[in-house]
Amino acid sequence: MGAAGRGTGGERAALPNPKSDLPVRIALFADTYVPQRNGVALILDRLVHHLAAQGHDVLVAAPEAGRAGDEASVPPGVELVRVPGLPLPRYPDLTLAAPFAKEVRSRTRAFDPDVIHLVTEYSMGLTGLMAAKSLRKPAVASFHTNIPRYLPYYGFGWASALCWRYLRWFHNQCRRSFCPSETTRAILLDRGLTNVSIWGRGVDIERFAPHYRSEHTRRGQGPPEAVQLLYVGRLTPEKDLPVLFEAYRRASGRATSTPVHLVLAGDGAYSTRMKAQAPPGVTFLGHLSGTALSRTFASADCFVFPSRTETLGNVVLEALASGLPVIGAAEGGTLENVRDGLNGLLCTPGDASSFAEGILRVVEDAELRATLASNARAWAEQRTWDRAFQPLIDGYREATAR
C-alpha cells in the first residue's frame, strides 16, 4: 500500500473522477464512536448513516462505549463490532481498545471489504492497518485530531515529536489520507505525510438555524437583555477556556452600553476544574443535544471559540448556521470557515486581550453584529453534508480501482 509522492502546501491533491457508481464494501476502524460525545464520534456516525443510505455495505469496529443502549443509533444492516478497552489516562472521556482483537479480525475477514478506512490512528487504527495488510485490501486514513498539539496541555509535551513520527509512519502506509481543512493539510505536508487530500465538513442547516431562537431558552441561559456569548464543546484543557474566561472578565468590566453574559454548553472529565476557573455568574448548561442544543445556539448572540488545536471545529459551522458571528482564534481549522470581518472576528491565539477586544466590538456595535450574523448563515448554507462526503467516497472508489 505504498503512498504517492508528496505534494506542496496550499494546493489540493486532485482525486480521479471514478466512473463507477457501484456500492462499495467499507470497513471503518475508529477509536471512538457514538454514544461517546466528541466531534470524531459524531462525524463517524453521520458518515455511517450516509453510506448506508447510499447503499454501501458498512462494518464499524470501535471500542465499547460503556453505556447501555449504545447501538440505538446504528442504521439497519450496518455491522458493528465492539472491542473491550480501558479509559485513557488523563482523558477518560475516550476508551483505549485492546488492539488486534481476534473477533475483529474474523469479522473483517468474513465481511470481505473492498476498502478499509482507518478513521483514527491508534489502537483500532493499528488493528485496521494490520487487517488491510493481511487481507491485501487497500487502506485510506483520516486525520481528525491533532493529538501532538494536545499533549502539552496534559503534561506530555515531550512526546509530541514522537507522536508525529508515529503518525507519519502510519499515514504513509495508506493509499490516501484525508483531513478536514487546508490549514491542517499544510501542517501534515510539512510534517512529512504524503498524498493528503481534503475531506471537508458540512452542517445540517435545518437542525441549526436562526428560527430556533427562543426567548424562553434565552432567559434560562442568562439575562435576556445582555449580549449572550456562547461556547459549545468539551470542557477540557486543550480548548483554552482560561483564555476565554479572562477575556470575558476584561470585556464585561469595560462594556458600557450593553451588559455581557457568558454561557457554556458541554461537559467532560475536566468540567469541575473548568468551572472552578470561571468568573462568577457564568452559566454552565452541561451537555445538550437535539432541539435543546439548536435552541441554545440560536438564542445566543455570538459564538466564542478560543481553541488553537482544532483541525476544523464542527461547532463553528453549527454556530454559523444558527446565525451567530464567531469570535475565534486565528489558528488551526477555525480559519477554514471564519473570515475576519465577514462572518466573525479572528483574534490572536492564546491572547485574552485580543479576545476581549473582539468581544467588545461585537457587543457594542449592534449593526456589525447583525451584518456578521447574516453573513454567517449565508456561509453555512453552502456547506452541505452531501458535498462534504463526496471526496471521501471518490477516494474509496479510487483506492479500490487501483
Phi, psi and omega per residue, in radians:
M1 nan 0.967 -3.077
G2 -1.183 2.619 -3.122
A3 -1.577 2.686 3.088
A4 -1.358 3.051 -3.088
G5 -1.171 2.769 -3.080
R6 -1.296 2.468 3.049
G7 -1.607 -2.929 3.099
T8 -2.017 2.629 -3.085
G9 -1.067 2.518 3.046
G10 1.627 -0.281 3.114
E11 -1.822 2.586 3.100
R12 -1.487 2.348 3.078
A13 -1.313 2.070 -3.062
A14 -1.299 2.362 3.061
L15 -1.688 2.544 2.990
P16 -1.060 2.809 3.107
N17 -1.777 1.580 -3.056
P18 -1.068 2.438 -3.129
K19 -1.497 -0.402 -3.046
S20 -1.371 2.332 3.028
D21 -1.881 0.247 -3.112
L22 -1.195 2.618 3.084
P23 -1.060 2.621 3.136
V24 -2.019 2.509 3.039
R25 -1.653 2.028 -2.983
I26 -2.110 2.211 3.006
A27 -1.810 2.154 -3.094
L28 -1.886 2.190 3.114
F29 -1.991 2.116 -3.051
A30 -2.478 2.569 3.111
D31 -1.537 0.030 3.082
T32 -2.686 2.561 3.141
Y33 -2.805 2.794 3.106
V34 -0.964 2.554 0.201
P35 -1.560 0.240 3.028
Q36 -1.034 2.557 -2.992
R37 -1.920 1.602 3.022
N38 -2.746 2.920 -3.043
G39 -1.076 -0.693 -3.108
V40 -1.145 -0.776 -3.141
A41 -1.067 -0.724 -3.112
L42 -1.226 -0.680 3.101
I43 -1.148 -0.738 3.116
L44 -1.075 -0.726 3.109
D45 -1.049 -0.769 3.127
R46 -1.150 -0.704 3.110
L47 -1.079 -0.774 -3.135
V48 -1.055 -0.789 3.110
H49 -1.093 -0.713 -3.131
H50 -1.130 -0.801 -3.135
L51 -1.089 -0.753 3.137
A52 -1.106 -0.725 -3.135
A53 -1.153 -0.482 3.129
Q54 -1.488 0.002 3.076
G55 1.594 0.144 3.112
H56 -1.420 2.622 3.065
D57 -1.581 2.333 -2.973
V58 -2.313 2.367 2.926
L59 -2.128 2.341 3.111
V60 -2.071 2.195 3.025
A61 -1.967 2.115 -3.036
A62 -2.653 2.829 3.122
P63 -1.191 2.746 2.969
E64 -1.057 2.469 -3.051
A65 -1.678 -0.222 3.048
G66 1.389 0.272 3.097
R67 -2.332 2.555 3.088
A68 -1.204 2.606 3.091
G69 1.278 0.361 -3.033
D70 -1.340 -0.042 3.111
E71 -1.702 0.019 -3.007
A72 -1.072 -0.526 -3.049
S73 -1.461 -0.183 -3.023
V74 -1.309 2.232 -3.123
P75 -1.135 2.650 3.078
P76 -1.005 2.435 3.101
G77 1.553 -0.200 3.098
V78 -1.497 2.230 3.097
E79 -1.431 2.344 3.130
L80 -2.206 2.178 3.087
V81 -1.994 2.057 3.122
R82 -1.713 2.432 -3.084
V83 -2.068 2.279 3.095
P84 -1.070 2.654 3.137
G85 -2.874 -3.076 -3.131
L86 -2.207 2.602 3.079
P87 -1.056 2.502 3.114
L88 -1.197 2.392 3.051
P89 -1.042 2.347 3.124
R90 1.164 -0.012 3.076
Y91 -2.542 1.102 -2.991
P92 -1.208 -0.073 3.065
D93 -1.182 -0.340 -3.118
L94 -2.004 2.707 -3.087
T95 -1.975 2.315 3.043
L96 -1.623 1.891 -3.075
A97 -1.355 2.661 3.049
A98 -1.175 2.146 -3.096
P99 -1.318 2.725 3.006
F100 1.049 0.614 3.138
A101 -1.083 2.407 -3.061
K102 -1.059 -0.717 -3.104
E103 -1.111 -0.658 3.124
V104 -1.104 -0.762 -3.141
R105 -1.072 -0.806 -3.088
S106 -1.205 -0.694 3.139
R107 -1.183 -0.650 3.124
T108 -1.171 -0.736 3.119
R109 -1.074 -0.749 3.136
A110 -1.175 -0.605 3.139
F111 -1.200 -0.579 3.098
D112 0.964 1.163 -3.080
P113 -1.223 2.718 2.970
D114 -1.392 -0.573 -3.102
V115 -2.592 2.580 3.100
I116 -1.997 2.207 3.137
H117 -1.839 2.019 3.089
L118 -1.553 1.614 -3.006
V119 -1.157 -0.671 3.071
T120 -2.262 2.947 -2.892
E121 -1.856 0.115 -2.947
Y122 -1.828 -2.273 -2.949
S123 -1.037 -0.797 3.123
M124 -1.275 -0.586 3.069
G125 -1.105 -0.747 3.076
L126 -1.084 -0.701 3.106
T127 -1.045 -0.787 3.123
G128 -1.153 -0.651 3.123
L129 -1.114 -0.762 3.111
M130 -1.149 -0.634 3.086
A131 -1.122 -0.721 3.122
A132 -1.080 -0.707 3.136
K133 -1.177 -0.813 -3.069
S134 -1.209 -0.587 -3.136
L135 -1.581 -0.045 -3.094
R136 0.965 0.850 3.113
K137 -1.933 2.577 3.080
P138 -1.213 2.540 3.114
A139 -2.162 2.428 2.921
V140 -2.081 2.754 -3.105
A141 -2.291 2.858 3.031
S142 -2.325 2.626 3.138
F143 -2.048 1.860 -3.089
H144 -1.820 -0.646 -2.941
T145 -2.195 2.226 -3.136
N146 -1.468 1.327 -3.103
I147 -1.014 -0.734 3.108
P148 -0.986 -0.554 3.111
R149 -1.310 -0.481 3.119
Y150 -1.270 -0.600 -2.912
L151 -0.958 -0.728 3.137
P152 -1.049 -0.496 3.138
Y153 -1.206 -0.302 -3.089
Y154 -2.011 0.276 3.076
G155 1.457 0.265 -3.121
F156 -2.094 0.575 -3.127
G157 -0.988 -0.540 3.141
W158 -1.087 -0.378 -3.066
A159 -1.592 -0.042 -3.062
S160 -1.058 -0.776 -3.125
A161 -1.112 -0.703 3.100
L162 -1.108 -0.681 3.135
C163 -1.112 -0.722 3.106
W164 -1.112 -0.661 3.099
R165 -1.079 -0.745 3.117
Y166 -1.125 -0.797 -3.115
L167 -1.089 -0.671 3.099
R168 -1.102 -0.789 3.099
W169 -1.048 -0.777 -3.069
F170 -1.151 -0.960 -3.018
H171 -1.187 -0.585 -3.064
N172 -1.333 0.028 2.998
Q173 -1.650 -0.006 -3.058
C174 -1.831 2.727 3.140
R175 -1.088 -0.660 -3.125
R176 -2.749 2.561 3.039
S177 -2.070 2.411 -3.110
F178 -1.963 2.410 3.034
C179 -2.332 2.866 -2.945
P180 -1.580 -0.073 -3.053
S181 -2.678 2.749 3.099
E182 -1.114 -0.657 3.116
T183 -1.042 -0.789 -3.141
T184 -1.177 -0.686 3.125
R185 -1.047 -0.731 3.123
A186 -1.084 -0.691 3.105
I187 -1.099 -0.777 -3.093
L188 -1.154 -0.740 3.099
L189 -1.099 -0.698 3.123
D190 -1.123 -0.516 3.140
R191 -1.510 0.046 3.041
G192 1.670 0.145 3.035
L193 -1.331 2.588 -3.067
T194 -2.071 2.785 3.025
N195 0.970 0.879 -3.078
V196 -1.718 2.264 3.126
S197 -2.160 2.892 3.128
I198 -1.626 2.200 2.877
W199 -2.054 1.721 -3.035
G200 -1.326 -2.962 -3.112
R201 -2.225 2.636 3.063
G202 -2.000 -3.079 3.096
V203 -2.557 2.513 3.114
D204 -1.442 1.735 -3.049
I205 -1.341 -0.108 3.007
E206 -1.502 -0.663 -3.135
R207 -1.330 -0.625 3.119
F208 -1.964 1.887 -3.015
A209 -2.741 2.650 -3.122
P210 -1.056 -0.444 -3.064
H211 -1.202 -0.160 3.061
Y212 -1.366 -0.056 -3.126
R213 -0.996 2.326 -3.043
S214 -2.438 2.185 3.099
E215 -1.168 -0.561 3.080
H216 -1.115 -0.800 3.092
T217 -1.101 -0.723 -3.098
R218 -1.082 -0.740 3.121
R219 -1.137 -0.558 3.113
G220 -1.262 -0.327 -3.111
Q221 -1.596 -0.383 -3.105
G222 2.805 -2.996 -3.139
P223 -1.040 2.127 -3.078
P224 -1.148 -0.391 -3.136
E225 -1.418 -0.210 -3.131
A226 -1.420 2.736 2.916
V227 -1.358 2.000 -3.047
Q228 -1.593 2.129 3.077
L229 -1.675 2.257 -3.062
L230 -2.061 2.361 2.912
Y231 -2.085 2.342 3.053
V232 -2.218 2.255 3.121
G233 2.719 -3.104 3.100
R234 -1.180 2.524 3.067
L235 -1.637 1.368 -3.042
T236 -2.341 2.794 -3.010
P237 -1.021 -0.658 -3.032
E238 -1.238 -0.092 3.114
K239 -1.496 -0.018 3.079
D240 1.020 0.665 -3.128
L241 -1.128 -0.572 3.059
P242 -0.996 -0.581 3.068
V243 -1.112 -0.751 3.106
L244 -1.113 -0.748 -3.127
F245 -1.076 -0.765 -3.140
E246 -1.181 -0.706 3.096
A247 -1.071 -0.706 3.124
Y248 -1.135 -0.721 3.090
R249 -0.998 -0.809 -3.083
R250 -1.205 -0.776 -3.089
A251 -1.173 -0.753 -3.114
S252 -1.172 -0.500 3.096
G253 -1.315 -0.370 -3.083
R254 -1.820 -0.319 -3.113
A255 -1.092 2.294 -3.072
T256 -1.961 -0.758 -3.023
S257 -1.476 -0.473 -3.023
T258 -2.494 2.347 3.059
P259 -1.203 2.785 -3.099
V260 -2.219 2.485 3.096
H261 -2.432 2.425 -3.111
L262 -1.843 2.311 -3.132
V263 -2.198 2.335 3.085
L264 -2.149 2.288 3.061
A265 -2.075 2.200 -3.127
G266 2.539 2.999 3.104
D267 -2.567 -2.857 -3.118
G268 2.594 2.978 -3.080
A269 -1.128 -0.344 -3.097
Y270 -1.821 0.318 -3.085
S271 -1.011 -0.797 -3.098
T272 -1.061 -0.760 -3.138
R273 -1.129 -0.743 -3.121
M274 -1.151 -0.684 3.115
K275 -1.122 -0.628 -3.136
A276 -1.173 -0.456 -3.131
Q277 -1.529 -0.193 -3.041
A278 -1.323 2.637 3.041
P279 -1.138 2.769 3.098
P280 -1.057 2.515 3.030
G281 1.537 -0.135 3.112
V282 -1.149 2.433 -3.138
T283 -1.621 2.186 3.035
F284 -1.921 2.082 -3.073
L285 -1.662 -0.217 -3.047
G286 1.310 -2.960 -3.118
H287 -1.237 2.338 3.085
L288 -2.218 2.644 3.068
S289 -2.612 3.027 3.059
G290 1.048 -2.500 -3.082
T291 -1.118 -0.582 3.124
A292 -1.046 -0.720 3.118
L293 -1.206 -0.724 3.117
S294 -1.030 -0.741 -3.135
R295 -1.200 -0.658 3.132
T296 -1.118 -0.787 3.074
F297 -0.996 -0.974 -2.995
A298 -1.199 -0.387 -3.073
S299 -1.542 -0.113 3.052
A300 -1.526 3.137 -3.117
D301 -2.005 -0.390 -3.079
C302 -2.762 2.512 3.105
F303 -1.795 2.309 -3.133
V304 -2.056 2.285 -2.996
F305 -2.551 1.614 -3.051
P306 -1.457 -0.097 -3.013
S307 -1.024 2.369 3.096
R308 -1.827 -0.019 -2.968
T309 -1.835 0.090 -3.023
E310 -1.270 2.453 2.915
T311 -1.509 -0.362 2.995
L312 -2.634 -1.083 -3.067
G313 1.692 1.404 -3.119
N314 -1.038 -0.642 -3.097
V315 -1.156 -0.422 3.079
V316 -1.110 -0.793 3.096
L317 -1.119 -0.678 3.124
E318 -1.128 -0.670 3.084
A319 -1.149 -0.787 3.122
L320 -1.053 -0.752 3.119
A321 -1.100 -0.520 3.132
S322 -1.409 0.005 3.113
G323 1.452 0.511 3.133
L324 -1.880 2.249 2.931
P325 -1.137 2.597 -3.084
V326 -1.966 2.218 2.964
I327 -1.790 1.900 -3.004
G328 -2.341 2.943 3.094
A329 -1.302 2.377 3.127
A330 -1.414 1.055 -3.117
E331 -2.768 2.579 3.035
G332 1.233 -2.714 -3.010
G333 -1.182 -0.300 3.086
T334 -1.007 -0.548 -3.129
L335 -1.144 -0.299 -3.120
E336 -1.180 -0.520 -3.024
N337 -2.194 -0.251 3.137
V338 -1.752 2.128 3.094
R339 -1.927 2.068 -3.049
D340 -1.038 2.149 3.135
G341 1.478 -0.155 3.111
L342 -1.770 -1.042 3.132
N343 -2.167 0.181 3.123
G344 3.075 -2.940 3.114
L345 -2.262 2.388 3.103
L346 -1.804 2.365 -3.051
C347 -2.089 2.814 3.114
T348 -1.117 2.159 -3.099
P349 -1.016 2.354 3.088
G350 1.285 0.105 -3.045
D351 -1.901 1.828 -3.114
A352 -1.098 -0.595 3.138
S353 -1.122 -0.732 3.124
S354 -1.118 -0.737 3.104
F355 -1.154 -0.674 3.120
A356 -1.080 -0.704 3.105
E357 -1.123 -0.729 3.102
G358 -1.094 -0.750 3.110
I359 -1.064 -0.788 -3.115
L360 -1.107 -0.670 3.118
R361 -1.046 -0.794 -3.103
V362 -1.262 -0.651 -3.103
V363 -1.169 -0.759 -2.965
E364 -1.637 -0.071 3.130
D365 -2.140 1.589 -3.080
A366 -1.119 -0.594 -3.139
E367 -1.162 -0.758 3.083
L368 -1.070 -0.753 -3.127
R369 -1.044 -0.747 -3.125
A370 -1.185 -0.689 3.124
T371 -1.138 -0.811 3.115
L372 -1.068 -0.687 -3.125
A373 -1.129 -0.751 3.135
S374 -1.118 -0.750 3.124
N375 -1.185 -0.550 3.119
A376 -1.073 -0.837 -3.141
R377 -1.112 -0.755 -3.136
A378 -1.075 -0.682 3.112
W379 -1.082 -0.838 -3.073
A380 -1.136 -0.552 -3.107
E381 -1.106 -0.325 3.123
Q382 -1.569 -0.056 -3.052
R383 -1.883 1.422 -3.133
T384 -1.577 2.692 3.126
W385 -1.227 -0.623 3.120
D386 -1.031 -0.768 3.113
R387 -1.151 -0.654 -3.099
A388 -1.177 -0.666 -3.069
F389 -1.381 -0.364 -3.011
Q390 -1.051 -0.743 3.112
P391 -1.048 -0.585 3.125
L392 -1.207 -0.785 3.133
I393 -1.139 -0.659 3.030
D394 -1.055 -0.662 3.117
G395 -1.148 -0.657 3.038
Y396 -1.021 -0.844 -3.064
R397 -1.187 -0.650 3.094
E398 -1.077 -0.747 -3.127
A399 -1.117 -0.722 -3.132
T400 -1.244 -0.591 3.139
A401 -1.165 -0.599 3.133
R402 -1.312 nan nan
